[in-house]
């Protein structure tokens, strides 16, 4: 595995920080090194938010923000692409919460670059399973399907420890659904 650096983009209240932490906890359960941390300004509900997750087979010594991520996860497709595409490594992964296919999303948003684009309708999943538009756990489920850095079982364990009881069980259902529904073939973007 080596090391993966993941940058999460969302809006306040969507759970980007919690998603970053759930993924890091799942990695730690598997004996990997991981860290997760937010980047805050004068945040308020609805304001753009960034969070970061690093997962590695060896100790992680840096605590700096991730400027050149391997993966970018976008919880809110209305964010401008220039905000979240900045620094995405060549050949990197872009996972977006949208009802559009990867090709439709790229065309509509004018996405260009040398990376792989995946989409999942995490908002629909969250509304149907949780009853709220909080998409973080669904996005984690989609991410571990396309980038198997941790097992689905470890993610479920991390969720149940973060959200005990009925809320945790609902979030596990959201993870499983997004895991199954993420667009399984990415669109290759070049140029």
Residue, then its C-alpha position, 0 to 999 in steps of 0.5 A: x500500500x505504501x501511503x495514501x493522502x486523501x483530501x475531503x471537501x464539503x460544507x459545514x454540517x455535511x460531516x467531512x471531518x467525521x468522514x476523515x476520522x472514520x477512515x483513519x480509525x478503520x486503518x488503525x484497526x487494521x494495524x496501519x498508521x493513520x491521521x485525520x485532521x480538519x482545516x478550519x477558518x471562520x466556519x459556519x454551517x454551509x461554509x466550505x470545509x476541508x479535512x485530511x486523512x493519511x494512511x500508511x504502512x509506516x509511521x507518518x511524521x508530517x502534520x501539514x495539510x495535504x497539498x498534493x492528494x492522491x484522492x479528493x473526495x467531494x461531498x458537495x458537487x456545487x463547490x467550484x472544481x478549482x477549489x478541490x482539483x488544486x494539487x490533485x496528483x496526476x492519475x489521482x482519484x476524484x470521487x464526487x457526490x452527485x447523481x450524474x455519471x462521471x462523464x456527465x459530471x465532468x462535462x457539466x462542471x468543465x473538469x479537465x486533468x489526468x485523473x480518474x473520476x467516480x460518482x455516487x449519489x450519496x445525498x439520495x442514499x443519506x436521505x433514504x437511509x438516514x432521513x438527513x442529507x448528511x453524506x459523510x458515511x456514504x462517501x466513505x463507503x464509496x471510497x473504500x470500494x474504489x480504493x480498498x485501503x481498508x476493509x468494509x468491516x473496519x469502516x463499519x466498526x469505526x462507524x459503530x464506535x463513532x455512532x453507537x446504537x440505531x444511528x450507527x446501524x443506519x450509517x452502516x447501511x448507508x456505507x454498504x449502499x454507497x459501496x454497491x452504488x458507486x460508479x464502478x468504472x471511472x471516467x478517465x480525464x486527460x487534458 
